Amino acid sequence: MKILVVQDYLRSGGTERQSILLTRAFTEAGHPTTLLTFRPGGALSHLCDDLDVRSLQSVDLHLDWFCPGLSATVSRLRPDLILCMGRMANCYAGDLQVDHPDIPVIGTLRTGKPLPWLFRRSLKKVRHIVTNSHEAHANLEHHHHVPFEKISVIRNSLVFPAEDLATISASRAALRAQHGATPTTTILLNVAMFRPEKNQRELIHLAAGLPPSADWQLWLAGDGTARAACEQLAAQLNLSSRVRFLGFHRDPGPFYAAADIAIHASSSESLSNFLIESQAHGLPSVAYAAQGIGECFIPGRTGWVIPRDDRPSFLAALTPLFTAAPSARLQLSSEARAYARTTFDPARQVTVYLDLFTRLTAPRT
């Protein structure tokens, strides 16, 4: 089976990492797979040296929507199936299905943002749609009137599985010391691009509500347009010594290993890669409600979903995690790690994708 994965640009987001992971996994499973991008390069392009990656723009014009010769390229590559990843690629998915009616085009819904008109039009035209959460599935069915049988739920795959405990212990101590944290400091972690909808500002406000006498730090890993404003806010709230802006890191795994609690305030999600990876590293999570958040952990046991903008409840959920005994923390971490590694196992998710592809490419009667 020859597979084409379409993604507009290899920026540093979770969907882009999933596109790369799937392209590699399909290829290793014996299915020639091409990753076709609109723009060349990107923060994650270094991960694709061993993959068949092609770009429609010969030079980067910094236009996410510009895909010259998309349909003609599909005709030339002649794939058996097309998987569209990300908002921009899905805006063109419907046209691809119309232009190539014999090739199953699979759209994906991996966002909680409002869908552009072209995206909504594609939902009606593509052969099948994959969502990464059951909440997104329900949203498609009830709000966009997509037939139930046209939708499959395939959750995100773990991109940064935790290392063995000995390696984690060594890197944890070194990284904490580097940022001025002691063995007893409680590290709150968030890994996300600095965009308004990721809402790191709210995390800083929440941190300001923690008891001043408590020994804690807030680590914010990532970069983007909203970072400068967040740094200013931390300074205004006299939190500069407690809030660490870590910047973009190709592999945030060491930060997961060094942290104690994952916190998340994003207003737009479908299924949070950050919370999944945090669980895989044994971090309990506290997060504001958004689409798919409650599917990233075991609600009430390894993670807590808080009503949107309810700061007192968010802080109340953090309190027992600060004061938990070491044995209770260890039990919670073990349960979180087991849940994530089973539920979001990459081999399992890839198998589900390939089973779906086989059904869609089978001769229709």
Contacts in CASP RR format, 6 or more apart in sequence:
PFRMAT RR
TARGET T0000
AUTHOR 0000-0000-0000
METHOD contacts of the structure
MODEL  1
MKILVVQDYLRSGGTERQSILLTRAFTEAGHPTTLLTFRPGGALSHLCDD
LDVRSLQSVDLHLDWFCPGLSATVSRLRPDLILCMGRMANCYAGDLQVDH
PDIPVIGTLRTGKPLPWLFRRSLKKVRHIVTNSHEAHANLEHHHHVPFEK
ISVIRNSLVFPAEDLATISASRAALRAQHGATPTTTILLNVAMFRPEKNQ
RELIHLAAGLPPSADWQLWLAGDGTARAACEQLAAQLNLSSRVRFLGFHR
DPGPFYAAADIAIHASSSESLSNFLIESQAHGLPSVAYAAQGIGECFIPG
RTGWVIPRDDRPSFLAALTPLFTAAPSARLQLSSEARAYARTTFDPARQV
TVYLDLFTRLTAPRT
1 31 0 8 1.000
1 80 0 8 1.000
1 81 0 8 1.000
1 354 0 8 1.000
1 357 0 8 1.000
1 358 0 8 1.000
1 361 0 8 1.000
2 31 0 8 1.000
2 32 0 8 1.000
2 33 0 8 1.000
2 77 0 8 1.000
2 78 0 8 1.000
2 79 0 8 1.000
2 80 0 8 1.000
2 81 0 8 1.000
3 26 0 8 1.000
3 31 0 8 1.000
3 32 0 8 1.000
3 33 0 8 1.000
3 34 0 8 1.000
3 79 0 8 1.000
3 80 0 8 1.000
3 81 0 8 1.000
3 82 0 8 1.000
3 83 0 8 1.000
3 357 0 8 1.000
4 33 0 8 1.000
4 34 0 8 1.000
4 36 0 8 1.000
4 74 0 8 1.000
4 77 0 8 1.000
4 79 0 8 1.000
4 81 0 8 1.000
4 82 0 8 1.000
4 83 0 8 1.000
5 19 0 8 1.000
5 22 0 8 1.000
5 23 0 8 1.000
5 26 0 8 1.000
5 33 0 8 1.000
5 34 0 8 1.000
5 35 0 8 1.000
5 36 0 8 1.000
5 82 0 8 1.000
5 83 0 8 1.000
5 85 0 8 1.000
6 36 0 8 1.000
6 37 0 8 1.000
6 70 0 8 1.000
6 82 0 8 1.000
6 83 0 8 1.000
6 84 0 8 1.000
6 85 0 8 1.000
6 89 0 8 1.000
6 92 0 8 1.000
6 93 0 8 1.000
6 96 0 8 1.000
7 15 0 8 1.000
7 16 0 8 1.000
7 19 0 8 1.000
7 35 0 8 1.000
7 36 0 8 1.000
7 37 0 8 1.000
7 38 0 8 1.000
7 85 0 8 1.000
7 86 0 8 1.000
7 89 0 8 1.000
8 37 0 8 1.000
8 38 0 8 1.000
8 39 0 8 1.000
8 64 0 8 1.000
8 65 0 8 1.000
8 67 0 8 1.000
8 86 0 8 1.000
8 87 0 8 1.000
8 88 0 8 1.000
8 89 0 8 1.000
9 16 0 8 1.000
9 37 0 8 1.000
9 38 0 8 1.000
9 39 0 8 1.000
9 41 0 8 1.000
9 42 0 8 1.000
9 64 0 8 1.000
9 88 0 8 1.000
10 16 0 8 1.000
10 19 0 8 1.000
10 20 0 8 1.000
10 37 0 8 1.000
10 41 0 8 1.000
10 42 0 8 1.000
10 43 0 8 1.000
10 44 0 8 1.000
10 45 0 8 1.000
10 48 0 8 1.000
11 42 0 8 1.000
11 43 0 8 1.000
11 44 0 8 1.000
11 193 0 8 1.000
12 43 0 8 1.000
12 44 0 8 1.000
12 193 0 8 1.000
12 222 0 8 1.000
12 223 0 8 1.000
12 248 0 8 1.000
13 44 0 8 1.000
13 193 0 8 1.000
13 273 0 8 1.000
14 156 0 8 1.000
14 159 0 8 1.000
14 273 0 8 1.000
15 85 0 8 1.000
15 86 0 8 1.000
15 110 0 8 1.000
16 44 0 8 1.000
16 85 0 8 1.000
17 44 0 8 1.000
17 159 0 8 1.000
17 273 0 8 1.000
18 85 0 8 1.000
18 110 0 8 1.000
18 156 0 8 1.000
18 157 0 8 1.000
18 159 0 8 1.000
18 273 0 8 1.000
19 35 0 8 1.000
19 85 0 8 1.000
20 35 0 8 1.000
20 44 0 8 1.000
20 47 0 8 1.000
20 48 0 8 1.000
20 51 0 8 1.000
21 157 0 8 1.000
21 159 0 8 1.000
21 346 0 8 1.000
22 83 0 8 1.000
22 85 0 8 1.000
22 157 0 8 1.000
22 350 0 8 1.000
22 353 0 8 1.000
23 33 0 8 1.000
23 34 0 8 1.000
23 35 0 8 1.000
23 48 0 8 1.000
23 51 0 8 1.000
23 52 0 8 1.000
23 53 0 8 1.000
24 50 0 8 1.000
24 51 0 8 1.000
25 157 0 8 1.000
25 346 0 8 1.000
25 350 0 8 1.000
26 33 0 8 1.000
26 350 0 8 1.000
26 353 0 8 1.000
26 354 0 8 1.000
27 33 0 8 1.000
27 51 0 8 1.000
27 52 0 8 1.000
29 350 0 8 1.000
29 354 0 8 1.000
31 354 0 8 1.000
32 52 0 8 1.000
33 51 0 8 1.000
33 52 0 8 1.000
34 52 0 8 1.000
34 53 0 8 1.000
34 54 0 8 1.000
34 77 0 8 1.000
34 79 0 8 1.000
35 48 0 8 1.000
35 51 0 8 1.000
35 52 0 8 1.000
35 53 0 8 1.000
35 54 0 8 1.000
36 53 0 8 1.000
36 54 0 8 1.000
36 55 0 8 1.000
36 56 0 8 1.000
36 73 0 8 1.000
36 77 0 8 1.000
37 53 0 8 1.000
37 54 0 8 1.000
37 55 0 8 1.000
37 56 0 8 1.000
38 55 0 8 1.000
38 56 0 8 1.000
38 57 0 8 1.000
38 63 0 8 1.000
38 64 0 8 1.000
38 65 0 8 1.000
38 66 0 8 1.000
38 67 0 8 1.000
38 70 0 8 1.000
38 88 0 8 1.000
38 89 0 8 1.000
39 55 0 8 1.000
39 57 0 8 1.000
39 60 0 8 1.000
39 61 0 8 1.000
39 62 0 8 1.000
39 63 0 8 1.000
39 64 0 8 1.000
39 66 0 8 1.000
40 55 0 8 1.000
40 57 0 8 1.000
40 58 0 8 1.000
40 59 0 8 1.000
40 60 0 8 1.000
41 55 0 8 1.000
41 60 0 8 1.000
43 248 0 8 1.000
43 250 0 8 1.000
44 250 0 8 1.000
45 53 0 8 1.000
46 250 0 8 1.000
47 250 0 8 1.000
54 73 0 8 1.000
56 66 0 8 1.000
56 67 0 8 1.000
56 68 0 8 1.000
56 69 0 8 1.000
56 70 0 8 1.000
56 73 0 8 1.000
57 63 0 8 1.000
57 66 0 8 1.000
57 67 0 8 1.000
57 68 0 8 1.000
64 88 0 8 1.000
65 88 0 8 1.000
65 91 0 8 1.000
67 88 0 8 1.000
67 92 0 8 1.000
70 92 0 8 1.000
70 96 0 8 1.000
71 95 0 8 1.000
71 96 0 8 1.000
71 99 0 8 1.000
71 100 0 8 1.000
74 82 0 8 1.000
74 96 0 8 1.000
74 99 0 8 1.000
74 100 0 8 1.000
74 103 0 8 1.000
75 100 0 8 1.000
79 103 0 8 1.000
80 103 0 8 1.000
80 104 0 8 1.000
80 357 0 8 1.000
80 361 0 8 1.000
81 103 0 8 1.000
81 104 0 8 1.000
81 105 0 8 1.000
81 106 0 8 1.000
81 357 0 8 1.000
81 360 0 8 1.000
81 361 0 8 1.000
82 93 0 8 1.000
82 96 0 8 1.000
82 100 0 8 1.000
82 103 0 8 1.000
82 104 0 8 1.000
82 105 0 8 1.000
82 106 0 8 1.000
83 106 0 8 1.000
83 107 0 8 1.000
83 108 0 8 1.000
83 130 0 8 1.000
83 353 0 8 1.000
84 90 0 8 1.000
84 92 0 8 1.000
84 93 0 8 1.000
84 96 0 8 1.000
84 105 0 8 1.000
84 106 0 8 1.000
84 107 0 8 1.000
84 108 0 8 1.000
84 122 0 8 1.000
84 126 0 8 1.000
85 108 0 8 1.000
85 110 0 8 1.000
86 108 0 8 1.000
86 110 0 8 1.000
86 111 0 8 1.000
87 111 0 8 1.000
87 113 0 8 1.000
87 115 0 8 1.000
87 116 0 8 1.000
87 119 0 8 1.000
90 107 0 8 1.000
90 108 0 8 1.000
90 109 0 8 1.000
90 119 0 8 1.000
90 122 0 8 1.000
91 116 0 8 1.000
91 118 0 8 1.000
91 119 0 8 1.000
91 122 0 8 1.000
92 118 0 8 1.000
92 122 0 8 1.000
93 105 0 8 1.000
93 106 0 8 1.000
93 107 0 8 1.000
93 122 0 8 1.000
93 125 0 8 1.000
93 126 0 8 1.000
94 105 0 8 1.000
94 121 0 8 1.000
94 122 0 8 1.000
94 125 0 8 1.000
94 126 0 8 1.000
95 122 0 8 1.000
95 125 0 8 1.000
96 103 0 8 1.000
96 105 0 8 1.000
97 103 0 8 1.000
97 105 0 8 1.000
97 122 0 8 1.000
97 125 0 8 1.000
97 126 0 8 1.000
97 127 0 8 1.000
98 125 0 8 1.000
104 127 0 8 1.000
104 128 0 8 1.000
104 357 0 8 1.000
104 360 0 8 1.000
104 361 0 8 1.000
105 125 0 8 1.000
105 126 0 8 1.000
105 127 0 8 1.000
106 126 0 8 1.000
106 127 0 8 1.000
106 128 0 8 1.000
106 129 0 8 1.000
106 130 0 8 1.000
106 356 0 8 1.000
106 360 0 8 1.000
107 122 0 8 1.000
107 123 0 8 1.000
107 126 0 8 1.000
107 128 0 8 1.000
107 129 0 8 1.000
107 130 0 8 1.000
108 129 0 8 1.000
108 130 0 8 1.000
108 131 0 8 1.000
108 132 0 8 1.000
109 115 0 8 1.000
109 129 0 8 1.000
109 130 0 8 1.000
109 131 0 8 1.000
109 132 0 8 1.000
109 136 0 8 1.000
109 139 0 8 1.000
109 140 0 8 1.000
109 270 0 8 1.000
110 131 0 8 1.000
110 132 0 8 1.000
110 136 0 8 1.000
110 156 0 8 1.000
110 270 0 8 1.000
110 271 0 8 1.000
111 268 0 8 1.000
111 269 0 8 1.000
111 270 0 8 1.000
112 136 0 8 1.000
112 268 0 8 1.000
112 269 0 8 1.000
112 270 0 8 1.000
112 290 0 8 1.000
112 291 0 8 1.000
113 197 0 8 1.000
113 268 0 8 1.000
115 123 0 8 1.000
115 144 0 8 1.000
120 144 0 8 1.000
123 129 0 8 1.000
123 140 0 8 1.000
123 144 0 8 1.000
123 146 0 8 1.000
124 146 0 8 1.000
127 360 0 8 1.000
128 150 0 8 1.000
128 151 0 8 1.000
128 152 0 8 1.000
128 356 0 8 1.000
128 360 0 8 1.000
129 140 0 8 1.000
129 146 0 8 1.000
129 150 0 8 1.000
129 151 0 8 1.000
129 152 0 8 1.000
130 151 0 8 1.000
130 152 0 8 1.000
130 153 0 8 1.000
130 154 0 8 1.000
130 353 0 8 1.000
130 356 0 8 1.000
131 137 0 8 1.000
131 140 0 8 1.000
131 151 0 8 1.000
131 152 0 8 1.000
131 153 0 8 1.000
131 154 0 8 1.000
131 270 0 8 1.000
132 153 0 8 1.000
132 154 0 8 1.000
132 155 0 8 1.000
132 156 0 8 1.000
132 270 0 8 1.000
132 271 0 8 1.000
133 153 0 8 1.000
133 155 0 8 1.000
133 270 0 8 1.000
133 271 0 8 1.000
133 291 0 8 1.000
133 292 0 8 1.000
133 295 0 8 1.000
134 153 0 8 1.000
134 292 0 8 1.000
134 295 0 8 1.000
135 270 0 8 1.000
135 291 0 8 1.000
135 292 0 8 1.000
135 295 0 8 1.000
136 153 0 8 1.000
136 270 0 8 1.000
136 271 0 8 1.000
136 291 0 8 1.000
136 292 0 8 1.000
137 151 0 8 1.000
137 153 0 8 1.000
139 291 0 8 1.000
140 146 0 8 1.000
140 151 0 8 1.000
141 147 0 8 1.000
141 148 0 8 1.000
141 151 0 8 1.000
152 352 0 8 1.000
152 356 0 8 1.000
154 349 0 8 1.000
154 352 0 8 1.000
154 353 0 8 1.000
154 356 0 8 1.000
155 271 0 8 1.000
155 295 0 8 1.000
155 343 0 8 1.000
155 344 0 8 1.000
155 349 0 8 1.000
156 271 0 8 1.000
156 273 0 8 1.000
156 276 0 8 1.000
156 344 0 8 1.000
156 349 0 8 1.000
157 344 0 8 1.000
157 345 0 8 1.000
157 346 0 8 1.000
157 349 0 8 1.000
157 350 0 8 1.000
158 276 0 8 1.000
158 277 0 8 1.000
158 280 0 8 1.000
158 340 0 8 1.000
158 341 0 8 1.000
158 344 0 8 1.000
158 345 0 8 1.000
158 346 0 8 1.000
159 273 0 8 1.000
159 277 0 8 1.000
160 251 0 8 1.000
160 252 0 8 1.000
160 253 0 8 1.000
160 256 0 8 1.000
160 277 0 8 1.000
160 280 0 8 1.000
161 280 0 8 1.000
161 341 0 8 1.000
162 168 0 8 1.000
162 253 0 8 1.000
162 256 0 8 1.000
162 257 0 8 1.000
162 280 0 8 1.000
162 281 0 8 1.000
162 282 0 8 1.000
162 337 0 8 1.000
163 171 0 8 1.000
163 257 0 8 1.000
168 257 0 8 1.000
168 281 0 8 1.000
171 254 0 8 1.000
171 257 0 8 1.000
171 258 0 8 1.000
172 257 0 8 1.000
172 258 0 8 1.000
173 183 0 8 1.000
175 254 0 8 1.000
175 255 0 8 1.000
175 257 0 8 1.000
175 258 0 8 1.000
176 182 0 8 1.000
176 183 0 8 1.000
176 185 0 8 1.000
176 187 0 8 1.000
176 258 0 8 1.000
179 217 0 8 1.000
179 219 0 8 1.000
179 244 0 8 1.000
180 217 0 8 1.000
181 187 0 8 1.000
181 217 0 8 1.000
181 258 0 8 1.000
182 215 0 8 1.000
184 215 0 8 1.000
185 215 0 8 1.000
185 216 0 8 1.000
185 217 0 8 1.000
186 214 0 8 1.000
186 215 0 8 1.000
186 216 0 8 1.000
186 217 0 8 1.000
186 260 0 8 1.000
186 261 0 8 1.000
186 321 0 8 1.000
186 322 0 8 1.000
187 216 0 8 1.000
187 217 0 8 1.000
187 219 0 8 1.000
187 258 0 8 1.000
187 259 0 8 1.000
187 260 0 8 1.000
187 261 0 8 1.000
188 203 0 8 1.000
188 207 0 8 1.000
188 216 0 8 1.000
188 217 0 8 1.000
188 218 0 8 1.000
188 219 0 8 1.000
188 259 0 8 1.000
188 260 0 8 1.000
188 261 0 8 1.000
188 262 0 8 1.000
188 263 0 8 1.000
188 318 0 8 1.000
189 219 0 8 1.000
189 221 0 8 1.000
189 255 0 8 1.000
189 256 0 8 1.000
189 259 0 8 1.000
189 260 0 8 1.000
189 261 0 8 1.000
189 262 0 8 1.000
189 263 0 8 1.000
189 278 0 8 1.000
189 283 0 8 1.000
190 200 0 8 1.000
190 203 0 8 1.000
190 218 0 8 1.000
190 219 0 8 1.000
190 220 0 8 1.000
190 221 0 8 1.000
190 262 0 8 1.000
190 263 0 8 1.000
190 264 0 8 1.000
190 265 0 8 1.000
190 274 0 8 1.000
191 221 0 8 1.000
191 222 0 8 1.000
191 252 0 8 1.000
191 255 0 8 1.000
191 256 0 8 1.000
191 274 0 8 1.000
191 277 0 8 1.000
192 198 0 8 1.000
192 200 0 8 1.000
192 221 0 8 1.000
192 222 0 8 1.000
192 264 0 8 1.000
192 266 0 8 1.000
192 274 0 8 1.000
193 222 0 8 1.000
193 223 0 8 1.000
193 224 0 8 1.000
194 200 0 8 1.000
194 220 0 8 1.000
194 222 0 8 1.000
194 223 0 8 1.000
194 224 0 8 1.000
194 225 0 8 1.000
194 226 0 8 1.000
194 227 0 8 1.000
194 230 0 8 1.000
195 224 0 8 1.000
195 225 0 8 1.000
195 226 0 8 1.000
196 226 0 8 1.000
197 266 0 8 1.000
197 267 0 8 1.000
197 268 0 8 1.000
198 226 0 8 1.000
198 265 0 8 1.000
198 266 0 8 1.000
199 265 0 8 1.000
199 266 0 8 1.000
199 267 0 8 1.000
199 288 0 8 1.000
200 220 0 8 1.000
200 226 0 8 1.000
200 227 0 8 1.000
200 230 0 8 1.000
200 265 0 8 1.000
201 226 0 8 1.000
201 229 0 8 1.000
201 230 0 8 1.000
201 233 0 8 1.000
202 265 0 8 1.000
202 288 0 8 1.000
202 309 0 8 1.000
203 218 0 8 1.000
203 220 0 8 1.000
203 263 0 8 1.000
203 265 0 8 1.000
204 218 0 8 1.000
204 230 0 8 1.000
204 233 0 8 1.000
204 234 0 8 1.000
204 237 0 8 1.000
204 239 0 8 1.000
204 243 0 8 1.000
205 233 0 8 1.000
205 237 0 8 1.000
205 311 0 8 1.000
206 263 0 8 1.000
206 265 0 8 1.000
206 311 0 8 1.000
206 314 0 8 1.000
206 315 0 8 1.000
207 216 0 8 1.000
207 218 0 8 1.000
207 239 0 8 1.000
207 242 0 8 1.000
207 243 0 8 1.000
208 237 0 8 1.000
208 239 0 8 1.000
209 311 0 8 1.000
209 315 0 8 1.000
210 216 0 8 1.000
210 315 0 8 1.000
210 318 0 8 1.000
214 322 0 8 1.000
216 242 0 8 1.000
216 322 0 8 1.000
217 242 0 8 1.000
217 243 0 8 1.000
217 244 0 8 1.000
218 239 0 8 1.000
218 242 0 8 1.000
218 243 0 8 1.000
218 244 0 8 1.000
218 263 0 8 1.000
219 244 0 8 1.000
219 246 0 8 1.000
219 255 0 8 1.000
219 258 0 8 1.000
219 259 0 8 1.000
220 230 0 8 1.000
220 243 0 8 1.000
220 244 0 8 1.000
220 245 0 8 1.000
220 246 0 8 1.000
221 246 0 8 1.000
221 247 0 8 1.000
221 248 0 8 1.000
221 249 0 8 1.000
221 252 0 8 1.000
221 255 0 8 1.000
222 246 0 8 1.000
222 247 0 8 1.000
222 248 0 8 1.000
222 249 0 8 1.000
223 247 0 8 1.000
223 248 0 8 1.000
227 245 0 8 1.000
227 247 0 8 1.000
230 245 0 8 1.000
231 245 0 8 1.000
234 240 0 8 1.000
234 243 0 8 1.000
234 245 0 8 1.000
246 255 0 8 1.000
249 255 0 8 1.000
252 277 0 8 1.000
253 277 0 8 1.000
253 281 0 8 1.000
256 277 0 8 1.000
256 278 0 8 1.000
256 280 0 8 1.000
256 281 0 8 1.000
256 283 0 8 1.000
257 281 0 8 1.000
259 278 0 8 1.000
259 281 0 8 1.000
259 283 0 8 1.000
260 283 0 8 1.000
260 321 0 8 1.000
260 329 0 8 1.000
261 283 0 8 1.000
261 284 0 8 1.000
261 285 0 8 1.000
261 286 0 8 1.000
261 318 0 8 1.000
261 321 0 8 1.000
262 274 0 8 1.000
262 275 0 8 1.000
262 278 0 8 1.000
262 279 0 8 1.000
262 283 0 8 1.000
262 284 0 8 1.000
262 285 0 8 1.000
262 286 0 8 1.000
262 287 0 8 1.000
263 285 0 8 1.000
263 286 0 8 1.000
263 287 0 8 1.000
263 318 0 8 1.000
264 272 0 8 1.000
264 274 0 8 1.000
264 275 0 8 1.000
264 285 0 8 1.000
264 286 0 8 1.000
264 287 0 8 1.000
264 288 0 8 1.000
264 293 0 8 1.000
265 287 0 8 1.000
265 288 0 8 1.000
266 272 0 8 1.000
266 287 0 8 1.000
266 288 0 8 1.000
266 290 0 8 1.000
267 288 0 8 1.000
267 290 0 8 1.000
267 308 0 8 1.000
268 290 0 8 1.000
268 291 0 8 1.000
269 290 0 8 1.000
269 291 0 8 1.000
269 292 0 8 1.000
269 293 0 8 1.000
270 291 0 8 1.000
270 292 0 8 1.000
271 292 0 8 1.000
271 295 0 8 1.000
271 296 0 8 1.000
272 287 0 8 1.000
272 290 0 8 1.000
272 292 0 8 1.000
272 293 0 8 1.000
272 296 0 8 1.000
275 285 0 8 1.000
275 287 0 8 1.000
275 293 0 8 1.000
275 296 0 8 1.000
275 297 0 8 1.000
276 296 0 8 1.000
276 340 0 8 1.000
276 344 0 8 1.000
277 340 0 8 1.000
278 285 0 8 1.000
278 336 0 8 1.000
279 285 0 8 1.000
279 296 0 8 1.000
279 297 0 8 1.000
279 302 0 8 1.000
279 336 0 8 1.000
279 337 0 8 1.000
279 339 0 8 1.000
279 340 0 8 1.000
280 336 0 8 1.000
280 337 0 8 1.000
280 340 0 8 1.000
280 341 0 8 1.000
280 344 0 8 1.000
281 337 0 8 1.000
282 302 0 8 1.000
282 332 0 8 1.000
282 333 0 8 1.000
282 334 0 8 1.000
282 336 0 8 1.000
282 337 0 8 1.000
282 340 0 8 1.000
283 333 0 8 1.000
283 336 0 8 1.000
284 297 0 8 1.000
284 302 0 8 1.000
284 303 0 8 1.000
284 304 0 8 1.000
284 321 0 8 1.000
284 332 0 8 1.000
284 333 0 8 1.000
284 336 0 8 1.000
285 296 0 8 1.000
285 297 0 8 1.000
285 302 0 8 1.000
285 303 0 8 1.000
285 304 0 8 1.000
285 336 0 8 1.000
286 303 0 8 1.000
286 304 0 8 1.000
286 306 0 8 1.000
286 314 0 8 1.000
286 317 0 8 1.000
286 318 0 8 1.000
286 321 0 8 1.000
287 293 0 8 1.000
287 294 0 8 1.000
287 296 0 8 1.000
287 303 0 8 1.000
287 304 0 8 1.000
287 305 0 8 1.000
287 306 0 8 1.000
288 305 0 8 1.000
288 306 0 8 1.000
288 307 0 8 1.000
288 308 0 8 1.000
288 309 0 8 1.000
288 310 0 8 1.000
288 314 0 8 1.000
289 305 0 8 1.000
289 306 0 8 1.000
289 307 0 8 1.000
289 308 0 8 1.000
290 308 0 8 1.000
293 305 0 8 1.000
294 305 0 8 1.000
297 303 0 8 1.000
297 336 0 8 1.000
297 339 0 8 1.000
297 340 0 8 1.000
298 335 0 8 1.000
298 336 0 8 1.000
298 339 0 8 1.000
299 305 0 8 1.000
301 332 0 8 1.000
301 335 0 8 1.000
302 332 0 8 1.000
302 335 0 8 1.000
302 336 0 8 1.000
302 339 0 8 1.000
303 336 0 8 1.000
304 317 0 8 1.000
306 313 0 8 1.000
306 314 0 8 1.000
306 317 0 8 1.000
307 313 0 8 1.000
324 332 0 8 1.000
END
